[in-house]
């Protein structure tokens, strides 16, 4: 039995991705592909900062594309894929195709784009319109289509021309009576009587349909050619021809051209459910991102929608995760942070959480555990992530395991860690062209403790002067930032990597007092300078959490 193709799995970090979040996603997706052979794709949940951009450019890696939401989309449904028919195709042919494919709606397309829809109901309408003997002309029916519908052949005339004027008549009476109802440009259904054929030509009929494969004389054929009259010969009798001929009408005449509801593959299921319940259609067409028709979905197929499969790296809190995470199928979590709140899974998942300074260190261990060779590019990415998260091994979050991994990876990547760190941090603190808002939120994480929501941003630099300039730019914006994020308190860490100190900017109700209490500082202090504090995860967040819970 043939195995089904494995579904795509997204490997993604948190909403405000740092170098560890991006590089670990890339490296872990690569590891999973090598182990399983399946389709694991690294994604980003937010804007890539300057430091990470420098790293990716240095190692020649294309940035992961944005994954802004993991809610179930139309493309996650089992779409009934179909090929459309051209608008010139006859009703008879479309009916045959619908019976063959057991469908009640057929798409009408041009160069892949949806022009209209034809349903069984539309075809039934075409059969009922038997009282309008001008309908073939009104529908601009091609002579070739008429011949095919009648299982006939073109004896003479241009098969590509169209019947555009006149009515359909049956010449069952004598030539004398025929002269009373045949008019110029009519299509005349008749038998093998020479006199009737000649009379129809003399009355300037545009087309003769000769039934029961009757012979068409050379004289009739010659006169028809002179008068540009098309002659079609069919094996059917007059009654059958009269019943079949309306089926030659092109589908465009009866199709629905406007006001039909179509969905795009990128539409979210929650958004289309309400639309589907208000419409009485059985099938809804689906359009891809290029505007091409690809198939149909029905209400029933919504029940079989497959959740997006994701692996989370460098976070485990809902507030930091990509939007719609509650609707996704989380397969794994690889992280080095405290256990947060909010992310729930339907079933058990592979959850690896280690007390190390960087997720990339864990990913490196997993390469070794699975005996997967690490190339220079992956080594460069992982080394950069460790260097960034541990502030070149200066952060208290850095363990001996992190430093050992970083130095081993640097050897594989053939890079100098100090030179890499200088260039990375220089790129990350180069905020000349950024707005105050972009600076504040380029490395920002939200937390919730004891019903209090707060956020912490961090900016690292090797230059005290640069940090002072950044402080002056963002101070006037902080109160606005607090309102925009809708949180209770906000803290911005201005971290001097060389001096291993952080100036903490506080905004929000009781934010400054909370920090003073957390670090046992003087109550009349103006600037909060935290010596030896460089880690958001291990030093600042735990202190704030303890104060909030006390």
Phi, psi and omega in degrees: 000133183286132179284144176287149178296133181296143180282158179288139176240128180266131175253117190219145177266201185276175189294326178249077192295134171257187184296321179296316182301316182285311184292323178293322177298315179297313184290322182288322176299319178297317179298315181295323177297318182291325181285316189257333186079003182270177188268092175255127186236126176285137178227167174238148182257005180194189183288136178280131181280172185296322180299312181293323177301319178300315181298313182297318179295319182298321183260011173065039182250132177289130180300143176298148178283160185284135172239095188273342184202137180247022172297156179292133182244172179303323181294346178273356178271153175285096183281133176281094187284136183217158173256134182282166175253158177283154184293343181275352181293144183285157176302321182298316182292320179296319178301317179296319179295322180292322177293319182296320183265001179053049180236155182252358178222134181238131177281144176248120188232160173223118184054037177087345182268142185286123177260328182182182180229141175238130182246170176300324178298321178296320180292322177298321177299320181296326179288331183279342183274059185270352184271350180261100183276006174258002189295326179298319179287319179300326181275359181052065184274132182282142181297324179298323179292322177298314181298315181295320181296325181268011182054034184251192180223152176277115179282318178203156179107170184275108182292340181273353179284169185240144173276104189240354183211138180111176182242172176260126180228154176251124182268080181260354183255183181289159178305326181298316180286329180301326182297341182277339184233350176273130180239169180303139176074008178289158169258123187247125175264124183209180183255220187262006182286119181302316184299320180293318179298316181295319180299316180298321179293319180294335178274008177064041173296148180271339181207137173247131173250109184266121187272165173055035178052034180297148180287136176257118185293161178298323181296313179298318181297318181295315180298319179299319179296319180295326184263007181055041179260134179274135175243126177244132178249132184229149179282348185279158176279174185299318181299314181295318179300317181298326179284324186276332195298327178294341179286353178276352180300136180295147185299333183297338182288329183250351184289158174276119185260335186228162173061024172267151184265122178235148179245155175261154181299335182275351180295144179273143183303318181300329182282330185266344182302312183295321179298317183295324181289336181273346180256150183262011181290152175274318183236143179240128181290150180240133181247139179275182185293345178264004179085011181266143177288136179236340180165196183237153168233155178234169178301322181298324182290341176299328181292337182260014181298136181264128177294150176292139179263129184225153169240127180264132176237146174065021173190159176213017179251140183299322183295339181261348187278160178302146181303145178081011185299333180293343179261356184271162175262099183279120183267321183212157171226123178241115189207166177227014180262174175297157178283120182265203182233159168108328181274119178240147180238151181291317181232181178294146179231163173282114184237113179244113181229118183236146179280068177238175186276353187200140176297326181300330177296318178295316180299319177300316178301321183290328172299314181294317181298328181262007179054041178260125182293139179256120179278175185298322182294310179298320179298319179297319179295313181295319178297318179298319180297315180295316179301319181291309185292329182262006183050053180056048176069013180269339184289144176296345176285342184289129177252170177299328179295319179297312183296318178300314179298315181300317182287325177293320179292323178299323179293318178296318183279352180057054180230158175263118187298318182295319178294318178299315182298315180303312182291322178296308184291328176295316178296321183290331181263003178277090188247025185304316185267010182260150176280166178301322180296315180296323180295314183298321189255010182290331175221079191231135179228142180257147180221160176223122181222126178052040177080003179254128177259128177218160180231149180229123174251155180219136176234123181256142177206156175264003185237122178294322180298318180296319179295325178294320178296319180296318179302314181297327182285323189264341182306313181295342186266345191300320180295322176295319180300319180299318180292320182296323181278343178066036181245171184277322182217154178218141180230136176241121179268120173257097190259124175267108186295320183291313182278349180055051177224160178226130168267127185253121175265129185239141176211144181120163183299116176069011184298312182294317179298324179298316181291319178302318178291319183296323183251011176054053181262166178293138185292339181260015180294139180267302177261132180268104178251117182254100181285136180079358179262112180229351185252123175293315188289316190261338185247310185282307184301312179302321180295318178295318181298315180299317180296320180292327183273348183277000000 
